[in-house]
Amino acid sequence: MNDHRRKSPFPDHRDPREHSGRSRLPFDAVLTDLDGVIRFYDMSDVAELERAAGLPEGATAEVAFAPETDLPLMLGRIGKSEWADAIAAGLARGHGLAPARGRELGIALADSKFWADQTVVGLLRRARARVRVSIVTNATPWLDDDLALLGLNSLVDDVVSSAVLGVVKPDRRIYEVAAERVGAAVDRCLFVDDRQENVDAAVALGMTGVLYRRPDDLEAALGPVLG
């Protein structure tokens, strides 16, 4: 069973930033999504395989990220191999693709190249000098490996992964756990995400929400912290 009850990175909610003027800031913590805000994918290899298989571009992602295929992965109930099998089954049902070809596409999607937007990384590093920063993401079970590949292990104070917690956004519990683990009241959190429903859920809890579209959105929201 997944257990989110990890020891807080801030014993007794104390942190060196406690005495750096945080009380004058509009928020004490930044909770940010990963994909679509910090991390982005190169889907060219998948698109090439789709063309070779006679599929429309994007067909694999449409199957892979449908709730019935995607949710068990985000909840940590299946791994990469099982996800690829589920994608293959969906492509067989929807497009008549042979299982072996569908599985190849599923693995290619799971192993897609990715990169971090260095402008966003820089903004978060600057913000972390004054407030706590946490990644809150609907993630795969191999998230830690991905963060290491991106060189982001030291970017944030905490990471809340749906695959570990067993709860996905926009369930209110993932937001509450994220705030608790960085020692911030929910109404003192800035939440950043590229999906409106996730931002709306955070705002309903009392957080300040930012719908992310470009780095300027984040920079504007962080203005009081960046000084």
FENZIWO-V491112 format. One line per field, one symbol per residue. ss: DSSP state (H for helix, E for strand, - for the rest). phi: phi as a letter, one per 20 degrees, with the letter a starting at -180 (. if undefined). psi: psi as a letter, one per 20 degrees, with the letter a starting at -180 (. if undefined). A space follows every 50 residues. Layout:
ss: ???
phi: ???
psi: ???
This chain:
ss: ----------HHH--HHHH--HHH----EEEE--E---EEEE-HHHHHHH HHH-----HHHHHH--HHHHHHHH-----HHHHHHHHHHHHHHHH---HH HHHHHHHHHH--EEEE-HHHHHHHHHHH---EEEEEE-----HHHHHHHH -------EEEEHHHH------HHHHHHHHHH----HHHEEEEE--HHHHH HHHHH--EEEE---HHHHHHH-HHHH-
phi: .fcefffgfcglmdbgfgddnffeefbdbddcfefncddcddefffffff ffemeffnfffgffdfgfeeggffemecdffffffffgfffffecmefgf fffgffffffdgfbbdffffgffffffffccfccecbfcefdggffffff mdgdfcebcddgfefnbdfefffffffffffdmdfgeddddcbedffffg ffffeofedceecbggfffffegfefm
psi: pqoilqpqinpkkqqhihkkjhhiqiqiqpoqrfpiggqqqojhgghghg ghikqqpihghgghjqhhhhghghjjiragghghghggghhgghjkqqgh hhhghgghghjqqrrpohggggghgghiihrqpqpoqorrikgggghghi kjhjhrhqpophhghkpqqkphhhgggggghjkqqhjkppppqjpghhgg hghhijrpqoophrhhgggghjghhh.
